[in-house]
């Protein structure tokens, strides 16, 4: 794959490729030697989401992966933080936007999916954080009970490079707050934007379906599910409305 150095963006050396299979797959090959780094692609032919789902490539949308050191005990907290930073980036562009975060970190705009996030381990505490954001157009989603949308469809005019830079700045600000004050401040901001908080939901993980009320997040970033007879902490899974 050919990619070129663009510029320094905050803490990251930013590289871009005209086309890749997956920015996550590519950055995992060389991130150890170019740390910290971010790789974006104008086009992705093999983009992927959680649990192996495909992420469709549309011209003008944003596909990127950046490297970050995250200790294992912080991972669930960072999953929430990343989604929150994405949501706050959109709100900085359109303060009245109807933005929600679907646990653990999908960002929804006007009740439709705007972005997805995929974390994959590179080596020990080094992680690839892959993000796709629908900037100009939205894909058709056939296997999920919701639709997709884009910023452009909601009257938010920005190009993918501007959004990338704005996100990385917001993310670094939120990480600094997390390092200074712990997860509690991040947690409350996340809950303020949570989709289906205090409502009945279903969680599916490894083909096991659990139903109950989405009570809150705990201090690890786990979802607290209240069933008929107990409260259960959910580390991972797919949330269904």
Secondary structure, 3 states (H helix, E strand, C coil): CCEEEEEEECCEEEEEEEEECCHHHHHHHHCCCCCCEEEEEEEECCCECHHHCECCCCCCCEEEEEEEECCHHHHHHHHHHHHHHHHHHHHHHCCCCCEEEECCCEEEECCEEEEEEEEEEEECCEEEEEEEECCCCCCCCCCCCCCECCCHHHCCCCCHHHHHHHHHHHHHHHHHHHHHHCHHHHHHHHHHCECCCCCEEEEEECCEEEEEEEEEECCCCCEEEECCCCEEEECCCEEEC
